């Protein structure tokens, strides 16, 4: 009986300590005089429902609007039990992403390459390892490299065109799935040099494991947040956040590809070829012998695999959803669709009917349409940065403590009516040079900004343009009875993705 009493006393003591610790975390901003959002849930803080019933974009927009109504440039919240800060003021966004990058150089993403090799990628790495890897990889994403890959991408685009020719007579087509298969084939051939053939075989393993990598539930989300908050403990415990099946599949593909290419001296115009050059020589073959990076030579097998993995994930998902949202808006705005089709056909006709890299990259209205799509639907709805030391917010007495996750809600900022009047309206003319000059430059940040801006920006934009040109020059899209009036984001996917399929009617455009 006495042992039970001792055990019960100990249990109550531990529960009390945990309770007091969690309450102190929720009260952190209040106790330090920083404006904060009220009423956090005891376990979930201000993200209750995320990954279950609500998407992070909707949650962060509510928090952003709450601080904006109070005329606050920022405000404190709780990510589960972690104190975090949401930024509202565009000038502070600029300060964090660029001016004081030396304090905010990390994203606060959990990395544990020892137990989870794919977390050792450019997106998540921190400090000097990130800096050295960025130096090595930057030359692989120049416009010249993109031009070399254009022919490879265009071959997949012709397969998409043939698919549409064969299937456009159906009552409607589910374009979200088709576009995901197209970008999977593009990035599969550009990253791995492998023909995935998902346009012909929608159940391919590339598609299956690519989608699985983006799936998230409340348990995994909490695991990611807590590991990011306490990374040293997470690494000691051997925490892995990448799904085991996903890791096994992609690691096997990378090993097979590396072995085949090195044994048979295979060279292609793709990312894998460039990464193999860096892995084996520490430099690219055609860079006049100049070494790429300063921190040692080459890449390990695991480092190379991690980069290919993140290129694949970022390359297929973000571009496919951007094209999908773009088609949805073009269906809702047929006048914009016709204007864009006219520009596409005119540019191709003026080039003798040939589609080239230079033609694709020099269509001003297509640029505006894509930018307006990215404004309404940024693939990553919130940018994150982590303080590397205590940081005094300029012009205030408020300090952000070392290790705090700072959130920049791109989705909310880009739908703020103070920056974009009538923000729900789809209007590509917002991105004419004259209109852009009227706005603060940091209210359009779909790819991030500063030294950690998305390294694959050029590739993603090129892939998106190629897909839209392929579809719009020969096909017209209109609503079907299954086209939703309003898009609802899938809470179980990290990126912005609609819950329902994107069903559209497709008809062949009469050619001259």
C-alpha positions in Angstrom: 0.0 0.0 0.0 2.8 2.3 0.9 4.6 1.6 -2.5 1.4 2.5 -4.3 1.2 5.8 -2.4 4.8 6.6 -3.2 4.2 5.8 -6.9 1.1 7.9 -7.0 2.8 10.8 -5.3 5.6 10.6 -7.9 3.2 10.4 -10.7 1.3 13.5 -9.5 4.6 15.3 -9.1 5.7 14.6 -12.7 2.2 15.6 -14.1 2.4 18.8 -12.1 5.8 19.6 -13.4 4.7 18.9 -17.0 1.6 21.0 -16.5 3.5 24.0 -15.2 6.1 23.7 -18.0 3.5 23.7 -20.7 1.6 26.6 -19.1 4.9 28.5 -18.9 5.5 27.9 -22.6 2.0 29.2 -23.5 2.6 32.2 -21.4 6.0 33.0 -22.7 5.1 36.0 -24.9 2.6 37.4 -22.3 5.2 37.2 -19.6 7.8 39.0 -21.8 5.4 41.8 -22.8 5.2 40.7 -26.5 1.7 41.0 -28.2 0.2 37.5 -28.5 -2.8 35.5 -29.6 -5.1 34.6 -26.7 -6.5 31.3 -25.6 -4.1 28.6 -26.8 -5.3 25.0 -26.6 -3.3 23.2 -23.8 -1.8 20.6 -26.1 -2.2 22.1 -29.6 -1.6 25.8 -28.9 -2.9 27.9 -31.8 -2.7 25.1 -34.4 -5.6 23.0 -33.2 -7.0 21.0 -36.2 -3.9 21.3 -38.4 -3.3 18.2 -40.5 -6.7 16.9 -39.4 -9.6 19.2 -40.2 -7.8 22.5 -41.2 -4.9 23.4 -43.4 -2.1 25.5 -42.0 -2.8 28.2 -44.6 -6.3 28.8 -43.1 -5.0 28.7 -39.5 -2.2 31.2 -40.2 -4.4 33.5 -42.2 -6.7 33.8 -39.2 -3.8 34.5 -36.9 -2.3 37.0 -39.3 -5.7 38.8 -39.7 -6.1 38.9 -35.9 -2.7 40.7 -35.5 -3.4 42.9 -38.5 -6.7 44.2 -37.1 -4.8 45.1 -33.9 -2.3 47.1 -36.0 0.5 44.9 -34.8 3.6 44.3 -37.0 4.0 40.8 -35.4 2.5 38.6 -32.7 3.4 35.6 -30.5 1.6 32.3 -30.8 2.1 28.7 -29.6 3.0 25.9 -32.1 1.7 23.1 -30.0 3.7 24.1 -26.8 6.5 26.0 -28.6 6.5 29.8 -28.5 6.6 31.1 -32.1 6.3 34.5 -33.8 4.1 35.4 -36.8 5.3 38.4 -38.9 2.8 40.8 -40.4 4.9 43.8 -41.4 6.6 43.5 -44.9 9.5 45.6 -43.8 10.2 43.2 -40.9 9.8 40.3 -43.5 12.6 42.0 -45.5 14.8 42.4 -42.4 14.4 38.7 -41.4 15.0 37.3 -44.9 17.7 39.6 -46.1 19.1 42.4 -43.8 19.6 40.2 -40.7 20.0 36.9 -42.6 23.1 36.2 -40.4 20.6 35.7 -37.5 17.9 34.0 -39.5 19.9 31.7 -41.8 18.2 28.5 -40.8 14.6 27.3 -41.5 14.2 25.5 -38.3 13.6 22.2 -40.1 14.7 19.1 -38.2 17.7 17.4 -39.7 19.2 14.1 -38.7 21.3 12.7 -41.6 22.7 9.9 -39.4 19.3 8.2 -38.8 17.3 9.9 -41.6 19.7 10.5 -44.5 17.1 12.4 -46.7 16.9 15.2 -44.1 20.5 16.1 -45.0 19.1 18.1 -48.0 19.7 21.7 -49.0 16.2 22.8 -47.9 16.7 21.7 -44.2 20.5 21.9 -43.6 21.7 24.7 -41.2 24.7 26.9 -40.8 28.0 26.1 -42.5 26.9 22.7 -43.9 24.1 24.5 -45.7 26.4 27.3 -46.9 29.0 24.9 -48.3 26.3 22.7 -50.0 24.6 25.7 -51.5 28.0 26.8 -53.0 28.4 23.4 -54.6 24.9 23.2 -56.0 24.3 26.8 -57.2 26.0 26.2 -60.6 23.6 23.4 -61.4 20.7 25.8 -61.5 21.9 28.5 -63.9 19.8 29.5 -66.9 22.3 27.9 -69.1 21.8 24.5 -67.3 18.0 25.0 -67.7 18.4 25.6 -71.4 20.4 22.3 -71.7 17.5 20.4 -70.0 14.8 22.0 -72.0 14.8 19.3 -74.7 14.4 16.6 -72.2 11.4 18.4 -70.6 9.9 19.1 -74.0 9.9 15.4 -74.9 7.7 14.7 -71.8 5.5 17.7 -72.8 4.9 16.0 -76.2 3.7 12.9 -74.3 1.3 15.1 -72.3 0.0 16.5 -75.5 -0.6 13.0 -76.9 -2.3 12.0 -73.7 -4.7 15.0 -74.1 -5.3 14.1 -77.7 -6.3 10.6 -76.7 -8.5 11.5 -73.8 -10.0 15.0 -74.3 -13.3 13.6 -75.7 -14.2 12.3 -72.2 -17.0 14.2 -70.4 -14.4 15.8 -68.2 -10.8 15.1 -67.1 -9.3 15.2 -63.6 -6.5 17.6 -64.3 -4.9 17.5 -60.8 -3.9 13.9 -61.3 -2.8 14.3 -64.9 -0.6 17.3 -64.1 0.9 15.4 -61.1 1.8 12.5 -63.5 3.3 15.0 -66.0 5.6 16.6 -63.5 6.5 13.3 -62.0 7.7 12.2 -65.4 9.6 15.4 -65.9 11.4 15.4 -62.6 11.9 11.7 -62.8 13.8 12.0 -66.1 15.6 15.2 -65.0 16.6 14.1 -61.5 17.1 10.4 -62.0 17.3 10.0 -65.8 14.5 7.5 -65.5 11.4 7.3 -67.6 8.7 7.0 -65.0 5.9 6.7 -67.5 3.2 7.8 -65.0 1.2 9.4 -67.8 0.7 5.9 -69.2 0.8 4.1 -65.8 -0.8 6.3 -63.1 0.0 3.6 -60.4 3.7 3.8 -60.8 5.9 3.5 -57.7 7.3 7.0 -58.3 3.8 8.5 -58.1 2.9 6.4 -55.1 6.0 7.2 -53.0 6.1 10.8 -54.2 2.6 11.4 -52.8 3.3 9.5 -49.6 6.2 11.8 -48.8 3.8 14.8 -48.6 1.2 13.1 -46.4 1.0 14.2 -42.8 -1.2 13.5 -39.8 -1.4 15.1 -36.4 1.0 12.7 -34.8 3.7 13.2 -37.5 3.1 16.9 -37.4 3.7 17.0 -33.7 6.8 14.8 -34.1 8.2 17.2 -36.7 7.5 20.3 -34.6 8.9 18.8 -31.4 12.0 17.5 -33.1 12.6 20.9 -34.6 12.2 22.5 -31.2 14.5 20.1 -29.4 16.8 18.9 -32.2 19.6 17.7 -30.0 17.2 15.4 -28.1 15.7 14.3 -31.4 19.1 13.3 -32.8 20.1 11.5 -29.6 16.9 9.5 -29.7 17.4 8.7 -33.4 14.2 10.4 -34.6 13.5 10.0 -38.3 10.7 12.0 -39.9 10.9 10.6 -43.4 8.6 7.6 -44.0 10.7 4.4 -44.0 9.2 3.1 -47.2 9.8 6.4 -49.0 13.5 6.4 -47.9 14.0 2.8 -49.0 12.4 3.3 -52.4 14.3 6.4 -53.3 17.6 5.3 -51.9 17.4 2.1 -54.0 16.7 4.1 -57.1 19.6 6.5 -56.4 22.0 3.6 -55.8 21.0 1.8 -59.0 21.3 5.0 -61.0 24.7 5.9 -59.7 26.1 2.4 -60.2 24.7 2.1 -63.7 26.0 5.5 -64.8 29.5 5.1 -63.3 30.0 1.6 -64.5 28.8 2.4 -68.1 30.1 6.0 -68.3 26.6 7.3 -69.0 26.1 11.1 -69.4 22.8 13.0 -69.8 21.6 16.6 -69.5 20.0 16.2 -66.1 20.6 16.9 -62.4 22.0 13.5 -61.7 24.8 14.0 -64.2 25.7 17.4 -62.6 25.5 15.9 -59.1 27.8 13.0 -60.1 30.3 15.5 -61.4 30.3 17.3 -58.0 30.4 13.9 -56.1 33.4 12.6 -58.0 35.4 15.8 -58.8 34.0 18.6 -56.6 33.4 20.7 -59.6 31.4 20.7 -62.9 33.2 19.7 -66.1 32.5 22.9 -68.0 33.3 25.5 -65.3 36.8 26.1 -66.6 38.3 23.9 -64.0 37.2 26.2 -61.1 36.4 24.3 -57.9 32.8 24.5 -56.8 32.6 25.3 -53.1 35.4 25.7 -50.6 34.6 23.1 -47.9 36.2 19.9 -49.2 35.6 18.0 -52.4 32.5 16.2 -53.6 29.3 14.8 -52.1 28.9 11.5 -50.3 26.4 9.0 -51.6 23.9 10.0 -48.8 24.3 13.7 -49.6 23.7 13.1 -53.3 20.7 11.0 -52.6 19.2 13.7 -50.2 19.6 16.4 -52.9 18.0 14.2 -55.6 15.2 13.4 -53.2 14.4 17.0 -52.4 14.7 18.0 -56.1 12.1 15.3 -56.9 9.7 16.3 -54.2 9.9 20.0 -54.8 9.9 19.6 -58.5 6.9 17.5 -59.1 4.5 18.7 -56.4 4.9 22.5 -56.4 4.8 22.8 -60.2 1.8 20.4 -60.7 -0.3 22.2 -58.1 0.6 25.6 -59.5 -0.6 24.5 -63.0 -3.7 23.0 -61.5 -4.7 26.2 -59.6 -3.8 28.2 -62.8 -6.2 26.1 -64.9 -8.9 26.4 -62.3 -8.6 30.2 -62.4 -8.5 30.2 -66.2 -11.7 28.2 -66.3 -13.3 30.7 -64.0 -11.9 33.6 -66.1 -12.3 32.6 -69.8 -11.3 36.0 -71.1 -7.9 35.6 -69.4 -7.6 32.1 -70.8 -8.2 33.4 -74.4 -5.8 36.3 -74.0 -3.1 33.9 -72.8 -3.8 31.4 -75.6 -3.4 34.2 -78.1 0.0 35.2 -76.7 1.2 31.6 -76.7 0.2 31.0 -80.3 1.5 34.3 -81.5 4.9 33.7 -79.9 5.2 30.2 -81.4 4.0 31.4 -84.8 6.6 34.2 -84.8 9.3 31.5 -84.1 8.3 29.5 -87.2 6.0 27.2 -85.2 8.9 25.9 -83.1 8.8 25.8 -79.3 12.2 26.7 -77.8 13.6 27.6 -74.4 13.8 31.3 -75.4 10.2 31.4 -76.7 8.9 29.7 -73.5 10.8 32.1 -71.2 9.8 35.3 -73.0 6.0 35.5 -72.8 5.1 38.5 -70.5 1.4 37.7 -70.0 2.2 34.1 -69.2 4.6 35.4 -66.5 1.8 37.6 -65.1 -0.7 34.7 -65.1 1.7 32.4 -63.3 2.7 35.1 -60.8 -1.0 35.8 -60.0 -1.5 32.1 -59.5 1.5 32.0 -57.1 0.1 35.0 -55.3 -3.2 33.3 -54.6 -1.8 29.8 -54.1 1.9 29.9 -52.9 3.0 26.2 -52.8 4.6 26.7 -49.3 2.0 28.7 -47.4 4.4 29.8 -44.6 8.1 30.5 -44.7 10.0 29.7 -41.5 13.2 31.0 -40.0 14.9 30.1 -36.7 16.9 32.6 -34.6 20.6 31.6 -34.2 20.9 33.9 -31.1 18.7 36.3 -29.1 17.4 38.9 -31.4 16.1 42.4 -30.5 13.4 43.4 -33.0 14.5 46.8 -34.5 12.8 49.8 -32.9 11.3 47.8 -30.0 12.3 46.3 -26.7 11.0 42.9 -27.7 13.5 40.0 -27.9 13.1 36.9 -29.9 15.0 34.2 -28.0 17.6 32.0 -29.6 16.1 28.9 -31.3 12.6 30.4 -31.8 10.7 29.6 -35.0 9.6 32.8 -36.8 6.8 32.3 -39.3 6.2 34.5 -42.4 2.7 33.6 -43.7 3.2 34.1 -47.4 -0.4 33.0 -48.2 -1.9 35.5 -45.7 0.4 38.4 -46.8 -0.4 37.7 -50.5 -4.2 37.8 -49.8 -4.1 41.0 -47.7 -6.4 43.6 -49.3 -4.1 46.3 -48.2 -1.5 44.9 -50.6 -3.8 43.4 -53.2 -7.3 45.1 -53.4 -10.1 42.5 -53.8 -7.6 39.7 -53.2 -9.9 36.8 -54.2 -10.2 38.2 -57.7 -7.8 36.6 -60.2 -6.1 39.5 -62.1 -2.8 38.9 -63.9 -2.5 42.6 -64.6 -1.5 43.1 -60.9 2.0 42.0 -62.2 2.6 44.5 -64.9 5.8 46.4 -64.2 3.8 49.6 -63.3 1.7 47.8 -60.7 4.6 45.9 -59.2 6.4 49.2 -58.5 3.5 50.4 -56.4 3.8 47.6 -53.9 6.3 46.7 -51.2 8.6 44.1 -52.8 8.2 41.7 -49.9 4.5 41.2 -50.2 5.1 38.6 -53.0 7.3 35.8 -51.7 6.1 32.5 -53.2 9.7 31.2 -53.5 11.1 32.9 -50.4 13.7 35.6 -50.7 17.2 36.4 -49.8 20.1 33.9 -49.7 17.7 31.0 -49.0 15.4 31.8 -51.9 14.4 28.5 -53.6 17.4 27.3 -55.6 15.2 25.5 -58.1 13.1 28.5 -58.9 14.2 28.6 -62.6 13.5 25.0 -63.1 10.0 25.1 -61.5 9.0 28.1 -63.5 10.2 26.6 -66.8 8.4 23.3 -66.1 5.2 25.1 -65.2 5.4 27.2 -68.4 6.1 24.2 -70.6 3.1 22.4 -69.2 0.7 25.4 -69.6 1.9 26.1 -73.1 1.4 22.5 -74.1 -2.2 22.4 -72.7 -3.4 25.9 -73.8 -2.1 26.1 -77.3 -4.3 23.2 -78.5 -7.0 22.8 -75.8 -9.7 25.0 -74.2 -10.8 24.3 -70.6 -14.3 25.0 -69.2 -16.1 24.0 -66.0 -17.8 20.7 -65.7 -20.6 19.9 -63.3 -17.9 18.6 -60.9 -15.8 21.8 -60.9 -16.0 23.2 -57.4 -17.2 26.8 -56.8 -14.5 27.3 -54.1 -11.3 25.4 -53.5 -10.8 23.8 -50.1 -7.2 22.8 -49.2 -6.4 19.3 -48.1 -5.3 19.5 -44.4 -3.4 16.2 -44.7 -0.9 17.6 -47.3 1.9 20.1 -46.4 1.6 22.1 -49.6 -1.5 23.8 -50.9 -3.5 21.0 -52.6 -7.3 20.9 -53.2 -9.3 18.2 -51.3 -11.3 17.2 -54.3 -10.2 16.4 -57.8 -10.0 19.2 -60.4 -12.5 18.1 -63.0 -12.6 20.2 -66.1 -14.1 19.9 -69.6 -11.6 19.9 -72.4 -12.2 20.7 -76.1 -9.8 20.8 -79.0 -9.1 24.4 -80.2 -9.5 24.9 -83.9 -6.1 25.5 -85.5 -5.4 27.6 -88.5 
